């Protein structure tokens, strides 16, 4: 069933809206530590050092290989040439294409339901916020949607092409993030509920052949990525080994949250001085859409069996992710998108069920909900992009890091060696994303403790737990007459991220050189 041109243009318009929210000012927000780690992995690939899948960390390879495209377009041939906008353009593009792909959900949701689902996907604060994050989650959601669409097609009209498509997208899911197995298991468990095969089930031999085709496609796609396009065959074996590591992590003593953590984030996140954070309307409309699948009448044009499949799949996803103690907020995207699909069908059902002025009121209510979601999406992604009062900000880098890096760069430019100036960073804490921000300073050394034997650099960055050792190194270890005065670089507390303070000290000689340089620059500006 092909959409008419006016109907198709609605999906295009919603994709344009999605792109506007996802691509604007991509480089403005400070890099999260996870984003910076992924950028470092990409740097090896960009510089020709290759890529090898690590079963213990970093997730799958699709994010890195897809980012080669914008890296080549922007002529970024070295790690230092990469920037935030280039990296984040990949999840932003995936999030935009995800919205456009709802045109293919019309057989399941009906045209109105698919429109509304596309609208909710375009303006959901969580979907928008994490589509601007250089992490794997949106790519996983997009690949999962591809698999769902192919499965819906297969349930409606069984065929080899739909089976291969579902398998290919499953392979992309596996090559993107290890949690793909949760979504794939939920899809598999939900299939019998659809009930589409009650009267026209293909013969067992045909079903078996289609299943083998899907498995072969999944393995082929996943193997291509995990083997680094056949340059690292061992990556395929490592991909299987990875699940042991991630099973341990699921119950590890970090990022532990109660079962209702995700639902609480979506229902309401209380914070003062911010918009009223809530995506509860999507939750309620999703419940309506799920319930409609078992009622006498579904939304106009929707398919009851496919809605049942989507409802059970989404319910299983909610249960699975809620049951896992290890939780990070971006993981909710997997089941949130399932809720969005059901919410589209639910909103269309509500508007379609009422008559007269009640229909206008129902349409007005959906419009009001959409405006509030859009306002939250803008506020979360721009005004409160790195603010802990944002429900989707999690252990995020402080905006202080931009000031820290700017000052360290200024000091380097005041040193005879320029950006090759020796600079020591001393911390036992995870220093990311500092390596990303200092990537253009070539003299940086990373230490886990202050050394009494090593020569102190002109600039030393420490966390508070290292300051006492640094003071002893400066003023007690050197013999009298060889001690050099160091000056605090900042006049206020600087945070790398919540709970991680950074302090920096510069030699008095370098500090005076920087002050002179600044004074000369101000004087020159005044003359002009």
Rosetta blueprint (number, residue, H / E / L):
1 X L
2 X L
3 X L
4 X L
5 X H
6 X H
7 X H
8 X H
9 X H
10 X H
11 X H
12 X H
13 X H
14 X H
15 X H
16 X H
17 X H
18 X H
19 X H
20 X H
21 X H
22 X H
23 X H
24 X L
25 X L
26 X L
27 X L
28 X L
29 X L
30 X L
31 X L
32 X L
33 X H
34 X H
35 X H
36 X H
37 X H
38 X H
39 X H
40 X H
41 X H
42 X H
43 X H
44 X H
45 X H
46 X H
47 X L
48 X L
49 X L
50 X L
51 X L
52 X L
53 X L
54 X L
55 X L
56 X L
57 X L
58 X L
59 X L
60 X L
61 X L
62 X H
63 X H
64 X H
65 X H
66 X H
67 X H
68 X H
69 X H
70 X H
71 X H
72 X H
73 X H
74 X L
75 X L
76 X L
77 X L
78 X L
79 X H
80 X H
81 X H
82 X L
83 X L
84 X H
85 X H
86 X H
87 X H
88 X H
89 X H
90 X H
91 X H
92 X H
93 X H
94 X H
95 X H
96 X H
97 X H
98 X H
99 X H
100 X H
101 X H
102 X H
103 X H
104 X H
105 X H
106 X H
107 X H
108 X H
109 X H
110 X H
111 X H
112 X H
113 X H
114 X H
115 X H
116 X H
117 X H
118 X H
119 X H
120 X H
121 X H
122 X H
123 X H
124 X L
125 X H
126 X H
127 X H
128 X H
129 X H
130 X H
131 X L
132 X L
133 X L
134 X L
135 X L
136 X L
137 X H
138 X H
139 X H
140 X H
141 X H
142 X H
143 X H
144 X H
145 X H
146 X H
147 X H
148 X H
149 X H
150 X H
151 X H
152 X H
153 X H
154 X H
155 X H
156 X H
157 X L
158 X L
159 X L
160 X H
161 X H
162 X H
163 X H
164 X H
165 X H
166 X H
167 X H
168 X H
169 X H
170 X H
171 X H
172 X H
173 X H
174 X H
175 X H
176 X H
177 X L
178 X L
179 X L
180 X H
181 X H
182 X H
183 X H
184 X H
185 X H
186 X H
187 X H
188 X H
189 X H
190 X H
191 X H
192 X H
193 X H
194 X H
195 X L
196 X L
197 X H
198 X H
199 X H
200 X H
201 X L
202 X L
203 X L
204 X H
205 X H
206 X H
207 X H
208 X H
209 X H
210 X H
211 X H
212 X H
213 X H
214 X H
215 X H
216 X H
217 X H
218 X H
219 X H
220 X H
221 X H
222 X H
223 X H
224 X H
225 X H
226 X H
227 X L
228 X L
229 X L
230 X L
231 X L
232 X L
233 X L
234 X H
235 X H
236 X H
237 X H
238 X H
239 X H
240 X H
241 X H
242 X H
243 X H
244 X H
245 X H
246 X H
247 X H
248 X H
249 X H
250 X H
251 X L
252 X L
253 X L
254 X L
255 X L
256 X E
257 X L
258 X L
259 X L
260 X L
261 X H
262 X H
263 X H
264 X H
265 X H
266 X H
267 X H
268 X L
269 X E
270 X L
271 X L
272 X L
273 X L
274 X L
275 X L
276 X L
277 X E
278 X L
279 X L
280 X H
281 X H
282 X H
283 X H
284 X H
285 X H
286 X H
287 X H
288 X H
289 X H
290 X H
291 X H
292 X H
293 X L
294 X L
295 X L
296 X L
297 X L
298 X L
299 X L
300 X L
301 X L
302 X E
303 X L
304 X H
305 X H
306 X H
307 X H
308 X H
309 X H
310 X H
311 X H
312 X H
313 X H
314 X H
315 X H
316 X H
317 X H
318 X H
319 X H
320 X H
321 X H
322 X H
323 X H
324 X L
325 X L
326 X E
327 X L
328 X L
329 X H
330 X H
331 X H
332 X H
333 X H
334 X H
335 X H
336 X H
337 X H
338 X H
339 X H
340 X H
341 X H
342 X H
343 X H
344 X H
345 X H
346 X H
347 X H
348 X H
349 X H
350 X H
351 X H
352 X H
353 X H
354 X L
355 X L
356 X L
357 X H
358 X H
359 X H
360 X H
361 X H
362 X H
363 X H
364 X H
365 X H
366 X H
367 X H
368 X H
369 X H
370 X H
371 X H
372 X H
373 X H
374 X H
375 X H
376 X H
377 X H
378 X H
379 X H
380 X H
381 X H
382 X H
383 X H
384 X L
385 X L
386 X L
387 X L
388 X L
389 X L
390 X L
391 X L
392 X L
393 X L
394 X L
395 X L
396 X L
397 X E
398 X L
399 X L
400 X H
401 X H
402 X H
403 X H
404 X H
405 X H
406 X H
407 X H
408 X H
409 X H
410 X H
411 X H
412 X H
413 X H
414 X L
415 X L
416 X L
417 X L
418 X H
419 X H
420 X H
421 X L
422 X L
423 X E
424 X E
425 X E
426 X E
427 X L
428 X L
429 X L
430 X L
431 X L
432 X L
433 X L
434 X H
435 X H
436 X H
437 X H
438 X L
439 X L
440 X L
441 X L
442 X L
443 X L
444 X E
445 X E
446 X E
447 X E
448 X L
449 X L
450 X L
451 X L
452 X L
453 X L
454 X L
455 X L
456 X L
457 X L
458 X L
459 X E
460 X E
461 X E
462 X E
463 X L
464 X H
465 X H
466 X H
467 X H
468 X H
469 X H
470 X H
471 X H
472 X H
473 X H
474 X H
475 X H
476 X H
477 X H
478 X L
479 X L
480 X L
481 X L
482 X L
483 X L
484 X L
485 X L
486 X E
487 X E
488 X E
489 X L
490 X L
491 X L
492 X L
493 X L
494 X E
495 X E
496 X E
497 X E
498 X L
499 X L
500 X E
501 X E
502 X E
503 X E
504 X E
505 X E
506 X E
507 X E
508 X H
509 X H
510 X H
511 X H
512 X H
513 X H
514 X H
515 X H
516 X H
517 X H
518 X H
519 X H
520 X H
521 X H
522 X H
523 X H
524 X H
525 X H
526 X H
527 X H
528 X L
